[in-house]
Amino acid sequence: MTMSEVSAVNRKLSGRMLNKLWGVDAKHALYHKDGCWYNNLKRFPGALFDPRGYVVFETEDDYLKSIHVRVTQETNVAHGISCMPGYKRIE
């Protein structure tokens, strides 16, 4: 697959699509290609996705108190969700 083909696939991915495809069943699902920046989760359980996996937050409290996530006007995960405990990699 060429880089432009990979880029085209990444543009089509969404949290909603991966949530359904991977059977996560989150009430709010967000996607980012690098796993570092997201809008804020509003409904729980909520999940953050990247192209290779996801992390689920069962409650808003789990999300807001996570030491790996900085929630302000948006959600920032400094080293990406793949570095977080609880990250589920999809092969």
Backbone bond lengths (Angstrom), bond angles and torsions (degrees), N, CA, C in turn:
res aa  C-N    CA-C-N  psi(-1)  N-CA   C-N-CA  omega(-1)  CA-C   N-CA-C  phi
1 M - - - 1.450 - - 1.531 108.05 -
2 T 1.305 116.00 131.42 1.458 120.14 179.92 1.523 110.14 -76.85
3 M 1.329 116.31 164.33 1.468 120.58 178.56 1.531 110.95 -60.67
4 S 1.327 118.17 -37.78 1.462 119.68 179.57 1.528 110.67 -67.76
5 E 1.331 118.15 -33.65 1.468 120.94 176.54 1.526 110.64 -68.27
6 V 1.330 116.95 -41.80 1.467 121.46 176.95 1.522 109.19 -61.70
7 S 1.324 116.78 -44.21 1.458 121.50 179.62 1.526 110.83 -61.35
8 A 1.311 118.21 -40.99 1.463 122.19 179.48 1.525 110.82 -64.44
9 V 1.330 117.18 -41.41 1.466 121.16 178.10 1.523 109.67 -63.91
10 N 1.342 118.09 -45.50 1.463 121.67 179.97 1.528 111.63 -60.03
11 R 1.315 118.10 -36.09 1.467 120.73 179.35 1.526 111.66 -67.06
12 K 1.325 117.37 -26.13 1.462 121.14 -177.56 1.524 112.43 -87.82
13 L 1.314 118.49 -18.14 1.461 120.92 -178.65 1.521 110.62 -68.74
14 S 1.329 115.39 149.53 1.455 120.75 174.87 1.522 108.44 -148.19
15 G 1.311 115.55 158.78 1.456 120.04 176.91 1.517 110.92 -60.90
16 R 1.310 117.14 -42.31 1.466 121.39 179.77 1.527 111.00 -58.98
17 M 1.341 116.04 -44.80 1.461 120.58 -178.57 1.531 110.99 -65.83
18 L 1.334 117.50 -46.96 1.465 120.27 -178.38 1.527 111.27 -68.29
19 N 1.315 117.41 -35.91 1.460 122.65 176.66 1.534 109.93 -55.85
20 K 1.308 115.47 -45.97 1.468 120.93 -179.89 1.526 111.09 -72.70
21 L 1.324 116.83 -47.81 1.471 122.41 -176.88 1.531 111.77 -59.78
22 W 1.326 116.55 -42.25 1.461 120.98 -176.48 1.532 113.02 -93.96
23 G 1.328 117.66 3.47 1.459 122.15 175.55 1.518 114.51 63.49
24 V 1.327 117.38 36.37 1.466 121.94 -176.78 1.526 111.26 -76.05
25 D 1.306 118.49 -37.26 1.461 124.33 177.76 1.530 113.37 66.03
26 A 1.329 116.85 35.15 1.468 121.08 174.41 1.532 108.46 -77.69
27 K 1.326 116.27 149.10 1.468 120.64 176.64 1.528 111.42 -78.63
28 H 1.336 117.67 -23.35 1.469 122.69 176.99 1.526 106.21 -140.10
29 A 1.313 116.62 124.22 1.456 122.10 -176.11 1.521 109.70 -128.58
30 L 1.332 116.46 126.25 1.462 122.02 -179.10 1.519 109.98 -123.70
31 Y 1.329 115.76 146.99 1.468 122.16 -176.63 1.526 110.66 -125.05
32 H 1.338 114.96 142.90 1.463 121.25 168.16 1.522 107.91 -144.95
33 K 1.323 116.34 135.72 1.467 121.03 -174.34 1.520 113.21 -61.68
34 D 1.345 118.85 -29.15 1.463 121.87 179.62 1.524 112.56 -101.66
35 G 1.327 117.35 -8.16 1.458 121.25 179.92 1.517 114.36 71.19
36 C 1.336 117.27 21.80 1.469 121.26 -175.16 1.525 114.99 -113.53
37 W 1.309 118.32 -30.18 1.469 120.84 -174.65 1.517 109.88 -132.25
38 Y 1.321 115.97 134.16 1.463 122.04 -179.08 1.522 109.53 -144.01
39 N 1.323 116.51 160.80 1.455 120.17 162.64 1.523 105.70 -68.03
40 N 1.310 118.40 175.01 1.462 120.61 -178.54 1.526 111.14 -86.41
41 L 1.329 114.84 141.05 1.462 120.26 174.08 1.519 108.79 -69.25
42 K 1.315 116.73 139.34 1.467 122.09 -177.89 1.527 112.78 -118.73
43 R 1.342 118.38 -24.96 1.467 122.37 -178.09 1.531 108.55 -126.84
44 F 1.322 115.41 148.44 1.460 119.89 -174.32 1.519 110.88 -131.82
45 P 1.348 116.87 148.78 1.446 125.68 2.86 1.533 111.12 -63.82
46 G 1.321 114.60 142.76 1.457 122.05 179.52 1.517 109.68 -118.73
47 A 1.321 116.64 155.64 1.461 120.28 -178.50 1.523 110.83 -138.73
48 L 1.318 114.57 142.19 1.464 122.47 173.29 1.526 106.97 -108.24
49 F 1.318 116.46 131.13 1.463 122.83 -176.69 1.516 111.29 -117.61
50 D 1.329 115.68 148.61 1.461 122.82 164.18 1.533 105.38 -127.05
51 P 1.321 120.08 -178.88 1.469 119.63 -175.07 1.532 114.44 -64.86
52 R 1.331 117.93 -17.55 1.457 120.58 -174.19 1.528 115.06 -113.11
53 G 1.331 117.15 -4.07 1.453 118.21 -178.99 1.517 112.79 174.34
54 Y 1.335 114.90 -162.76 1.462 119.44 -174.72 1.523 110.89 -158.87
55 V 1.318 114.90 166.32 1.460 123.19 172.38 1.526 107.59 -134.28
56 V 1.338 115.75 137.79 1.460 121.66 -176.99 1.526 109.85 -108.81
57 F 1.315 115.97 139.43 1.460 123.49 172.35 1.521 106.09 -113.50
58 E 1.321 116.79 113.00 1.466 121.10 -176.72 1.527 111.97 -66.41
59 T 1.344 116.43 -37.10 1.464 120.48 -177.40 1.523 110.32 -131.89
60 E 1.315 115.53 162.12 1.460 120.85 175.76 1.528 110.08 -61.74
61 D 1.321 116.85 -36.62 1.462 121.37 179.00 1.531 111.12 -62.44
62 D 1.335 117.36 -43.09 1.475 121.09 176.83 1.526 110.53 -58.21
63 Y 1.309 115.83 -42.57 1.465 123.20 -178.68 1.527 110.88 -66.05
64 L 1.324 116.85 -51.24 1.467 120.76 -175.69 1.524 113.14 -70.22
65 K 1.317 117.74 -27.74 1.466 121.22 -177.99 1.526 114.09 -96.66
66 S 1.316 117.74 0.07 1.464 120.36 179.14 1.530 110.10 -64.22
67 I 1.320 116.54 130.87 1.470 120.41 178.37 1.528 111.82 -74.56
68 H 1.337 117.50 -9.84 1.463 121.83 -178.11 1.521 112.95 -94.99
69 V 1.332 116.09 -9.24 1.466 121.72 -173.94 1.520 109.52 -122.46
70 R 1.318 115.89 133.44 1.463 120.86 174.05 1.524 107.85 -111.38
71 V 1.328 115.61 114.86 1.468 120.89 -177.23 1.524 108.70 -106.75
72 T 1.324 115.68 115.42 1.465 122.41 173.43 1.527 105.46 -128.94
73 Q 1.320 118.17 -124.59 1.470 120.21 174.30 1.520 110.49 -70.19
74 E 1.313 116.14 -18.99 1.453 122.88 174.56 1.525 108.00 -143.32
75 T 1.314 116.92 175.16 1.458 121.82 -179.15 1.519 109.23 -104.45
76 N 1.329 115.76 127.77 1.452 121.48 179.04 1.518 109.31 -120.40
77 V 1.333 115.86 132.11 1.461 122.61 175.24 1.528 105.07 -120.59
78 A 1.320 116.40 100.54 1.465 122.79 -168.36 1.529 113.75 -50.64
79 H 1.311 118.26 -45.50 1.466 120.53 -176.06 1.524 112.56 -106.25
80 G 1.319 117.02 9.24 1.460 121.69 -179.91 1.518 111.81 88.64
81 I 1.318 115.26 152.15 1.462 119.59 -176.87 1.521 112.38 -65.71
82 S 1.328 118.30 -22.89 1.471 120.06 -179.10 1.527 112.41 -65.74
83 C 1.317 118.12 -16.33 1.470 122.50 177.98 1.528 112.07 -91.62
84 M 1.314 117.64 -3.69 1.463 121.08 -176.26 1.528 111.63 -84.43
85 P 1.348 117.06 143.82 1.462 119.07 169.92 1.540 108.64 -61.48
86 G 1.281 116.75 141.81 1.461 120.24 -179.17 1.527 114.08 90.00
87 Y 1.336 116.91 -4.28 1.469 120.11 176.61 1.521 108.82 -64.99
88 K 1.306 116.39 130.56 1.462 121.82 178.61 1.523 108.65 -108.19
89 R 1.319 114.73 111.98 1.466 120.67 179.60 1.529 108.88 -83.49
90 I 1.323 115.52 134.53 1.455 121.65 177.42 1.525 107.63 -103.45
91 E 1.299 114.80 122.97 1.495 120.34 -179.14 1.513 110.57 -85.01
